[in-house]
Amino acid sequence: MLRSSLLRPTLLRRYCSFISSLSVKETLRKMPVNDKILVQGWVQSVRKYKELYFVDLIDGTCLDRLQIVIDANNSK
């Protein structure tokens, strides 16, 4: 848990500067399968089908969306 002193923007930026994220456009171009990646954006929609959740993520870099599939049984 981060203390309130670490939540100042400059300190938080330094703390997280080693983490790089991919844009939706870069992710769709590279097509990583079963890789752990970090993306940032807005959740456009969430759908549930049986034990799966489908999350559509957008970030404004392209018109396409990134679909994230989450297994409800294995998510924590």
FENBELTA-V697289 format. One record per backbone hydrogen bond with DSSP energy under -0.5 kcal/mol. NH is the residue of the N-H (numbers start at 0). CO is the residue of the C=O. Records with the same first field share a line. If there is no record, write none. Layout:
NH: CO  CO
This chain:
5: 2
6: 2  3
7: 4
11: 7
12: 8
13: 9
14: 10
15: 11
16: 13
18: 15
19: 17
21: 37
26: 22
27: 23
28: 24
29: 25
30: 26
31: 26
36: 34
38: 36
39: 21
41: 57
43: 41  55
44: 55
46: 53
48: 51
51: 48
52: 69
53: 46
54: 52  67
55: 44
56: 54  65
57: 41
65: 56
66: 64
67: 54  65
69: 52  67
71: 50  69
73: 70
74: 70
